[in-house]
Amino acid sequence: MTTLSPPDNPLIQSISTELPLFDKIKPEHVLPALAHALSEARQQVVTLTTQTDPTWTNLMQPLEAMDEMLGRVWGPVTHLNAVCDSDEMRSVYQQGVAQMSEWHTELAQNELLYAAMRKIHERPDFAMLSRERQQVLEHALRDFRLSGAELEGESRTRFKSIMLRLSELSTTFSQHVMDATQAFELHLTDTADIAGLPESVAAAAAQRAEQQGKDGWLITLDAPSYIPFMQYAENSGLRQQIYTAYVTRASAGELDNGPLIRETLSLKAEAATLLGFNNYGEYSLATKMAGSVKEVTAFLRELAEKSKAFARQDLEALQDFAEDELGLSELKAWDIAFVSERLRLKTFAVSQEELKPYFPEQSVINGMFGLVERLYGIAIRPNESVPRWHANVHYYELFDTDNQQIAAFYLDPYARAHKRGGAWMDECVTRWQRPDGQLQLPVAYLVCNFDAPVGDKPALWTHDEVTTLFHEFGHGLHHMLTKVSELGVSGIRGVPWDAVELPSQFMENFCWEKEVVDLFARHYETGETMPDALFNRMLAAKNFQSGMQMLRQVEFSLFDMLLHSDFDPTGEESVHDLIDQVRDEVAVLKPPAFNRFENSFSHIFAGGYAAGYYSYKWAELLSADAFAAFEEEGILNTATAARFRGHILSIGGSSNIMDAFTAFRGRKPTVEALLRHSGLTAQGDSHG
């Protein structure tokens, strides 16, 4: 097929259509469309930055329109690369990523653009702009400053070289972890060595061996192989061998990440200092909801203090079970997962397979829609006439009480070949009041990887998968129920990193309420609701070892924040010394001295979570406390839901999230609801 010229290119046409033309987009359209769009964008920036009197109307509005135009071209490509991967698409996508990365770097370092935005900010009529527009400009100026835009001379040059080097170090760190992971394999040939492994785990290990032309079974350090082996393998010596390899990855020889960690921490500290921060922790928090390093560490220490007694009980129960039932007088690090799995099965005797018949696809989806329709006074209706990327994708539209459409979303529920694993929500179209006065409605992508129907049976999902669906729909509602019409702070845009999971984790809570589960859990053959006894076992299993799990997350989070705020990478103390100190303070379970967890902690050294790992628990705290309002006022209370929608779901990134949360709850968030939901209170977990 010949490449279409830009006006005939479906990606260029998608700029002016309501939805992407998924039935027409091909890999050969990507690079010509992107070249055309980037060329127009670059010309636009030159034109805009030569104006002598920049205003919102002549600078910011055209910039928003330019951003939207690029998003309409590049967004569908990013999406298709994730849901319909092919060698052809992957090749053009990678080239496109490089071009878009170069474009974003250009913008971040455009001094004329920064100067023009500052002029608007300094104008006497800045205060006359709407709160949303002020916030868009404040965010843009902040991001320029954090990219070193106000630095001059040697400082500016040094900052740029630090950023470049940090990018290299991040990539190398990740590569070392990957190479070290792949460098180890455990080849087993004796049937006794795989004793305890479930049939599916053993089959996967046999398939790995067969792919390498070997007999027997192959165990690797990749999570789908390592985790079930540690949980189920009965041979303690083999567990010790693979555990040792796993926790010492990237800690010796050419793949040793130790020196990279030191250099990374030194450079981050220097970059933060150049920008006027006391440490990198402060720099990281400049774009987040938490106000200070002290606030974060105090939050984490409070969680640790209130969870420790429960974690000790978890550990004692594990040790007693190991000795009484399995004859293990001393619990070693490589025994923990194995003994825990045995204890969990004995205590709760509930499996996802037992729950699946109660969660047929259509019942779950209808129930979830029914829940949000009832809570928020909306209606959700299918529309099968829009272009989609696969036959199993569905499209739905949201309507308000006046029967006016307010949003829409695609749902792509099933796992299939050439589709990225996991589950996610992404923006397709963002709500925006266009310069022509037209209101653009938000559209979301909701993507999961669940089992498809087999034969005459409907798709049956696990409770974990149902919870995942609710989680992603929570993100979707955040995007779709926004009332903000400025592109930069509409929906999930401009929402701080440590608050963006609030609406999604909030939705998960409904999956643990019998009142709600009864709305959609129907046995696919009999139509019966889930028996109370089965539901109660499921609920009890939810918080198994939650004390130890809480302390593990606190340990990682506190180590991360102290490392980036209170640690001298040039001093005598080692990174390993610091994690030992953190464990002395918060952990009940301490790994062996040879454990080098930090050398493969990719989240903070290669994944964007530096001084931000606490965000997981921070957002969970907010979501638990928000849901507690429903527990107090009624799980299906529409007045509470209206407040939640008004204060949280509708504001996008236009307001201070802590102020919004406080307005919703009538107070600041506290840890009590999170502890209760985790079963870490004296009364236990009465609500799930």
N, C-alpha and C positions, 0 to 999 in steps of 0.2 A: 504493500500500500504506500502511495506517495504521501510525503508529509504535507499537511494542509498549511496554507499560508495563514498568518495570524487571524484575519477576520473570519476565516472558515474553520478555525481550530476550535474544537468543543471546549477546551479550557479557557480560551479567550471569550467564547460565547457565554461561558458560565459566569463571567463578571456581571452580565446584565440579566441573567435568568434568576428566578427565585431559588432554584436548587441546581447543584451540579448535574451535568448531563452524563451520568454514570454509564448509560447504555452506549455512549459514543466515544468516551475517552480511551485512548490507546497509548502504549509507551512512547510511540514515535511522535506524539503530540507534545510531550512534556518539555523537552529542551527548547524547541522553537517558541512555545508559549512563554516559558520563563525568560528567555532572552528578550522577547518583545516587552514583557511586563517590567523587567529590571531596567531596560533601556529607557522606558517611559518614566519610571520612578526616579532614575538618576537625573534625567532632564528636569523633572519636576522639582527636585531638591535644589538644583542650581538656580532655577527661576525663583523659587520661594525665598532663598537666602540672599538674593540681591535686592530685596525690597527694603526701602529705607524706613518704613513705618509699619512694622509687623503688628498685626492684631489677631484676635482669635479667628475672625472670619477669613482673613487673607493668608494666614499661616497654618494654624492648628487644624481648621476644617479641611483644607486641601491635603494636609498630611494624613488625617484620618481616612480621607477618601483614597489616598494612595496606599495606605496600609491595608484597607479593605480590598482594593483591587488586587494587590499581591496575594492576600489571603485567599481570595476566590480562585486564583490560579494555582497556588502552591498547596493549599489545604487539601483539596481532593486527591492530589498526588501522594501526600503524606498518608492519607487515609487508605488509599488503594494499595500502597506499599505494605501496609499492615494487614489488610484483609484479603487481598488478591495478589500475593507475591508471585513474581516470575523472574527468570533470569534477565529478561529484557527490562522489566520495570525496576528491578534492583539496580541495574547498571545506570539507568538514567536518573533514578532517585539519588544515588550516591553522588553523581555529578551535580545534581540540583542542590543537595545539602551543602556541598562546598561553595556553590555560588551564593546561596542564601546566607551562609555563615560570613562570607566576605562582605556581603551587603550590610548585614547587621553590625559588623565591625566598623565599616565605613561610617554608618549613621552615628554610632556611639562615639566616634572620634571626630565628628564634624563640628569644628569650633564655631563656624558661622551659624549653624543651626542652633547651637547652645546659646550663643550670644543673642540671636533673634528671640528665642523663648524667654531669656532673662529680661529682655526689653518689655515683653508683654507682662511679665510678672511685676515689673517695676512701674508700669503705667498706673496713673491714678484710678483708672476705671477697672483695674483688676478685681477690686472688691465688688464690682457690679456683676461680675460673671456668676453663673449658678455655682452651687457647691460642687456639683459633679465636674464642671469644667475647671474649677480651681484645683480639684483633686487630680485631674488628668495632668495638668501642667506641673503641679507639685511633684507628682511621681516621675514625670519626664526629667525634670531638673535634678531630682535626687539621683536618678539612675545615671545621668551625665556625670554628676559629682563623684559617684561611686566608681565610675569608669575612669576617673582621673582627669576630667575635663578642666578642672580649675588649677591643676598643677602647671608649673612653668619650668622652662630650662632643663637642667639636669634631673630634677625630680620627675618631670613628665617623661623624659626618656627612660629613666630608671623604672618607673611604674610600668610602662609598656613592656619593657624587657622582662620584668617580674611576671606579668600576666602571661606572656608568651611561654616562659619557662615553666610556670605552674601548669599550663595546659599540657606541656610535654611530660612533666612529672606524673600528672594524673593518668595520661595514656599509658605510660611505662608501668606505673603501679598496677593498673588493671591488667596489662599484658603479662606481667610477672605472676599475678595470681592465677590467670588463666593457664599459663605455661606450667606452673607448679602443680596445678590441679590435674592437668593432662599428663604430667610426667609420671604419675603413680598409677599402677593398677594391681589388683590382687587377683591372680589367676588360680582358681580352685578346680580340682579334678576329682576330689573325693566327695561322694554324696553326703558323708557325715559332716562336711564343712558347711553345707548349706541347710543343716537342720534348723527348723524354726521359721525359715523364710516362707511367706505365703506363695502360693503357686504363681501368681502374677509377677511377683518380685523375682523369683527363681527363673521364670520364663524370660524376663527382660535381661537378666544376667547371662542366660544361655545364648540369647540373640546377640548380645554384645560380643561374646566369645566367637560365635559363628561368623560374625561380620569381619573378624580379624583372622579367620581361618584356623581357629583354635577349638579344641574340645572343651567340655566342662562349662565353667561359669566365670564371668569377668566382672569384678566389682571395682568401680572407679570412685573418685572423690567428687563427682558431679552430684548435686543434691538428690535427684531421683534415684540414684544408686546408693549413695552414702547413707542418707537418712533412714530408709527402711532396713538396711543391713544392720545399722546400730540399734534399731528398735526390735528386730526379730531374730537375728542370728544368735544361736545358743552357744557358740564357741567363743568364750571370753578372750582367749589368746588372739584370735583373729580380729575381734572387736578392738583390742588394745593396739594391734598393728595398724589398722586403718584409722583409728582415732589419732594415733601419734602422727601419722602422715598428714592428716587433715589439719590439725592444730599447729603444725610447724611449716605449713605452706609459705613459700616466699620469705623464708627466714634464714637461708644459708646460700653460699656460693654466688653464682652470677645472678640468681633470681632474688637475692636478699633485698627486701623492701625497706630494711632498717635505715640505710643512708638516705633513701628517698623521703622517708617520713621526716627525718631531721631537716633536710633541705626544704621540704614543703612547708613545715611549721615556721622555719626561719623567714622564708620569703613572704608567707602570709602575714606574719607579725610586722615585717618591714613595710609591706604594702599598706597595711592598716595604719601604721604610724605616719607614713607619707600623707595619708588623707586626714590626719588629725585625730584618729582614734587611739585609745590607750592599748587596745589589743584587737585581735581578729574577731573575738567573740562579739565585741561591740559593733564592729563593721558588719558582721553577719546579721545582727539584730536590727540594724538600721532599716531593713525592709520587712521585718516581722512584727507580729502582734505583741510579743513579750517585750517589756520595757527595758530590761537590763539583765546583765549577766547574773547579778545578785538575785533578781526575781526568779530566774530560771533555776539556779542552783538551790534556792530555798524551796521551790516547788518540788524539785526532785528529792531533796532530803526529807521533806515532809512525807512524800509517798513512801520512801524507804522506811522511815521510822514507823509509819502506820501499817506497813505490810510485813515487817520483820517477824513478828510473833507468829503470823500465819505461815510464813515461809519456813520457819523452824518446825512448825507442826507438819508441814508437807514433807520436810526432810526426814523427820523422825518416823513418819508413817512409811516412807520409802525404805528407810534402814531396817525398821521392824519387819516389813514384808520380805525384804531381801534375805534377812537372817532366818525368819520363821518358815517361809515358804520355799525359798530357793537355796538355803544353806550358805549364803554369802555373809560371812562375819564382818567383812570390810567392804564398803561400797566404793569402788573405784570410778574415776571419771568416765571410763568407757562402759561402765555398767548402768549408768543413770538412765539412758533412753530405753534400754532393754527392760530393766526392772519397772520403770514407769509405765511402759506399755502393758506389761503383765498385770500390774496393780490396777490400771485403768479398766482393763477388760474384766477383771474379777469384781471390781467395785460396782461398775455401772452396767456391764453386759449390754451395751447398746452400740449398734453399728450403723453407719450411714446406709448400708444395704437394707437394713430393716426399716429405715425411715422412708426410703425412696418411693415405695408404692403410694404414699400419702401426698406426694408432690408431683402430680402430672402437670406438664407444662402449661396447658391452657387454663387449668384451675388456678395455678400460681399467678400467672400473668393477670387473669381477670380479677383475682383477689387483691393483688397489689394495686391495680388500677382503681378498683372499688374503694380501697382504703384511702388513696390520695384524693379521689373524687369527693368522698365524704368529708375528709379533713379540710380541703381547701376550696370546696364548692366549684370544682372544675368538671368538665366532661372530656373523655378521651375517646376518639373515634378513629378507626382504621381508614386509610386511603391507599388503595392498592394501585393507583394509576400513575404514580410518580416513577421516574427512572431509578432503578436500584442496581447494585453491583453483583447481586446473587439472588437466585430464585427464593432462597430461604429468608431473605431480609424482608421485614415488614415496616410500614411507615404509618405513623399515627399523628393525629392533630389534636391540640388542646384547645378547648373553648371555655369562656367564662360564663357566668350566670346569665348574661345578656345574649348568649349564643354567638359571641364574637370570637373569632380565632385569635389566640394569644401566642401560640408556639407550636412546635412539631418536633418529632424525633424519629430516627431510624432505629430499629432493634434487630441486631444480628446475633442470635443466641447460640448457634451450634459451632462446635469444633469441626474443622475440616482441613484438608491439605492446603498448603500455601496461605495459611492464616496465622498470624502471630499468636502465641499463647497468652494466657492471662485474661483479664477483664478490664475495661476502661470506658470512660465517658470522654468525649472530645467535642469541641465546637464544630459545627458545620457552618452555621450562620449565626452571627451575634446581633442581638437587638441594638438598633441604631436609628436615630432620627437623621435621615439623609439630608444633605444640603438642599435637595429639591423639595423637602418638606414631608416626604413619604416615610412612614415608620416601617422599618425592616424588622420582621419577627424572628425571634431566636429559633434555631433548629439544632438539635443535638444528635450525636452518634452514640448509641449505647451498644457496646460490643462485649460478648461473653464467649466462653468456650465450653459449653455444656454438651451432654450427650444428645444426639438427634434421635427421633423415633426409630424403632427397629421393628420391621414387619408391621403387624396390625396394632402393636402396642404404642401408646403415646410416649413421648419423651418423659422419662421419670428422672427427677433431679434430687440430689442429696440436700439435706438441710443446709450444709455449708454453701452449696451453689445457690440456694434460695436466698441466703443471707448476702451472698455476693451480688445477686441481681438487685436486691433492695439497696445495697451500698451504692452501686453505680446509678440507680434511679435517683438516689438522693443527690448525687452530683448533677444529674440531669435536671432535677427540679430547681437546683440552685441556678443553673444556666437559663432555664426556661421561664421561671416565675419572676425574673428580675423586672423591676419597674424603671430601671435606669436606661436612658437612651443615648448616653455618651459612650462611644465605642471603647475607650480606654479603661472604663470602670464599670462596664455592663456585665451582668452574669457573673462568671467566675474570674473575670479580668480585674487585676489590681487587688485581689483578695490576698492577704498575707499568707505565706507558705505554711505557717503554723495554725491557720484557721480554715484552710481550704477543705480539710477533711471533716469539718464539723457537720455539714448537712448529710454527708454520706454515712458517717458512723452513727449519726442520729437515727437514720432510717433503719439501720440494722437492729436496733432495739425492739422494733415491732415484731421481729421474727421470733422473739422469746416470750411473747405475750399470748397466753392461751386464747384470750378474747379475740385477738387478731388472727392467730394461726387457724382458728376454727372457721374463719371467713374463707380460707383458701385451701386448707389441707383436707383433701378428700381422697379416700382410697380409690384408685383408678378403676377397680372392678366393682366394688360394693357401694361406693359413694359415701362411705361412713367417715366421720371425723376421726382424728387421731385419739386413741384411748388415753385417758388421764395418766394411767400408769406409764405408758410409753413416753408421753410428753414429759412427765416428771423425771424419768431416767435421763432423757435428753438434756433437760434443764440442769440436773445435778452434775452431769458430765461436763457441762460448759465451763465450770470453774475449777476443774481438776488441776491441782498444782498452781493455781493462779498466784499464790504468794511468791513462789519461786520464780514464776514467769515475770511478775511485776518487778522483782529485784533485779532480774537479768536485764530488763529494759532500762531500769534506772542506772544500773552499772554502766551500760554502754553510753547512755545519755550524759551522765555526770562526767565520765572519763572524757568524752568528746568536748564538753563545754570547758572543763578545767584545762584540757590540753591546749585549747585555743584562747585561753584568757589568763591563766595563772601559771603557765609552764614556760620555763626558759630553755628553748631548744639548744642554746649554746652552753648551758650550764653543766654541772657534774651529774645531776639527776638524769636517769634515762627515762624514755617513754614507758618502758616496762616497769620501772620503779613507780611511776604514777598510777598505772592501772592496778598494781599491787596495793597501793595506798587506798584507792577507791574501793577495792574489794574488802580491805580490812574494815572500811567504814560501813559498807552497805550490804555485802554479800553474806549468805549463810553457806554457800557452796563454793569452794575455792578450787580452781583447776590445778593440775600439777605444775611444778616450776618450769617445765620445758614448754608449756603452752605459750605460743606466740600469736594469740588472737589478733593483736593490733596489726600484724604484718599483712593480714588479708581483710582488714576492715575497710572494704571498698566504698561503703556508703559515705564515709567522711574523707577519704583520701582520693577517691576517683568518681564520686557520684553526686556531688552537689549538696551533701548534708553536713558539711563542716560547720561546727557550732550550731547545728540545726537538727541533730538527731532527736533532741527532746520533743520535736514537733509531733511525733507519733503520740506520745502520752498527753501532751498539751491539748491536742485536738480531741483526744478521747475524753479528757476531763470536761471540755466544753460540751461535747455531745451528750455525755452522761448527765450532766447538770441540766442541760436543756430538756432532756427526756424526763427528768425528774419532775418538771412542771406538769407534764401529762400524767405522771403517776399520781401526783397530788390532786389534780383537777379533773382527771378522767382521761383514759387512754385515747378515746375517740372524741374528746371535747373540741368542738369546732371553734369555740371562742379562743381557746389556748392555741389552736392551730393557726387561727387568723393572726394572733399576736406574733407567733413564730414566723409566719410568712412575712408579716409587715416589718419586723425588726431584723430578721436574719436573711431569709431567702430572697427578699426583693431588693436589697440595697446594693448588691454587687460589691465593688471595691470603692464605693463613693463615700463611705463613712468609716469612722473609727470602730473597729469590730468590738473592742472591749466596751465602748460606750453603748453600742447596739445591744450587746449581750446583757449588759447591766439594765438597760431599759426593758428588755424582755423579762428578765428574772426578778427585777426590783432590787438586785444586789450583784456584787461581783461573784464569779464562779468559785466554788469550793471543791475540795477533793472528796467530800463525803459520798456523793452519788457514784463517782467512779469506783471508790472502794466497795460500796454496797453492790454495784453491778458485777464487780469482780469476786464477790463472796468474801470480801476482806473486812467484814464488820462482825461484831459480837452477835448481832441478830441474824446474821447470814443474809442470803439474797432472797428477799421475799417477792421481788418483782421480776427478777431475771434481767 
